[in-house]
Amino acid sequence: MSTEQYNGHSMTGDLLRVMVCPPRHSGWESPATAGAWKDLGFLHPPKFEVAQTQHDVLCRLLKEAGAEVVCLPPRDSLSLDAVYTHDPSLATDHGLVLMNPGKKNRVAEARAHGDFCAQIGIPLAGEISAPGSTEAGDMVWLDSHTLLIGHAYRTNAAGIGQMRSLLGPKGVEVLSAPLPYGPGPAACLHLMSLMSMLDERTILVDLPWIAVETVELLKARGFRLIEIDYAERDSLACNVLSLGGKRLIALEENSRTNQTMREAGFDVRTFPGSELCINGSGGPTCLTRPLLRG
């Protein structure tokens, strides 16, 4: 294990340390917490035992890949959405940046991330405040000096401006990518719903939903774009976690997209996500907050 405790600026380096929040820590077995499922945009009432079993399989895959897995402790302020640990914070080479989520039930998660990460040796590098809103699911590191941020309902112009002020002096160019209206403001549509970095030069994309200017940007920078099977869009085919070294974690439900990635030279490991992921619209990347990559 590296002696480093944290870094960021990569989505494809070897995953060495990652934070998760198991369903048992985010109230999935609590009738009071689970009762809010409809208001939070879940498809049906959560099935705790199924979700926890699926999360256990994900954690096993992460550990088998060489990652240290740390768990966000339970808190009364956490909602069902807290299981999707990617969104409330962003790891950088300078410490953790706390988001101000556009989905208001998630605002308390950012403070929980900051408090826990401080306990394990990760300093606070900054935080986004109103009127800015940001969610890390809208943030994609194209390289170590370029952060592409989706501009939509969860991340607004003020939030992007604050990220630019935080990271610009540290040599990071922050670019804005417009997102489509899609299913509307109540749905969870992030930039990372439409693109996943597979390695430093390859991106899995839901091409019809990406703005023309973003596609042109990616092509101008020489990225190879691999398209998902569009019949698997609703089962989160585009949500894939890179472990580094051409190793990926994807949902087993998306067999055709997974086969396309294998044919492109990637080692695709899978887990079932019917309850944990598809029900709440959060895939493998959403379930993980990478803290250290090699």
Secondary structure, DSSP 8 states (H G I E B T S, - for coil): --S-----S-SSS-EEEEEE--GGGTTTT-HHHHTTTTTTT-SS---HHHHHHHHHHHHHHHHHTT-EEEE----TT--GGGG-TTTTEEEETTEEEE---SSGGGHHHHHHHHHHHHHTT--EEEE--TT----GGGEEEEETTEEEEEESSSS-HHHHHHHHHHHGGGT-EEEEEE---TT-TTS---GGGTEEEEETTEEEE-GGGS-HHHHHHHHHTT-EEEE--GGGGGGTTT--EEEETTEEEEETT-HHHHHHHHHTT-EEEEE--IIIIITTT--TTTT-EEEEE-
